[in-house]
Amino acid sequence: MPRIAGTTIPDNKNIVISLTYIFGIGPALSLKIIEKAKVDPKVRASALKAEELNRIKDIIEKEYRVEGELKRDILANVKRLRDIGTWRGMRHMKKLPVRGQRTKTNMRTVKGNVRKTMGSGRKPAASPT
């Protein structure tokens, strides 16, 4: 199994799909990287030659932020929002939805507001003796 950017990618899948296992690379970006590296998109990751794998690694390392570096940037952005006291930062702190989703019906388990339905815990009716 080849390792790219600290992630082991599956070798039984197409290289385009395998690259999406790396945090920060989706299907569109994966296809773009494959075209830059001049690799056939239909080839499986296990069938890649060492030189093709090295070209893909170089492109990802030089041009894109992935895995740990990207996660650090995201955490830094959230921390900045918390520090300056924005609405979004407060929502992050409270672990509530940040982008305007409703919280009355969804998000119950995260909020700790698990409501039971009326008939969910009912005991069966007594049987006649």
ZIKAKA-V876042 format. One record per helix or strand of 3 or more residues. SS is the DSSP state (H for helix, E for strand). FROM is the first residue (numbers start at 1). TO is the last residue. Records with the same first field share a line. If there is no record, write none. Layout:
SS=FROM-TO ; FROM-TO
//
This chain:
H=15-19 ; 27-37 ; 45-47 ; 50-63 ; 67-84 ; 87-93 ; 108-111
//
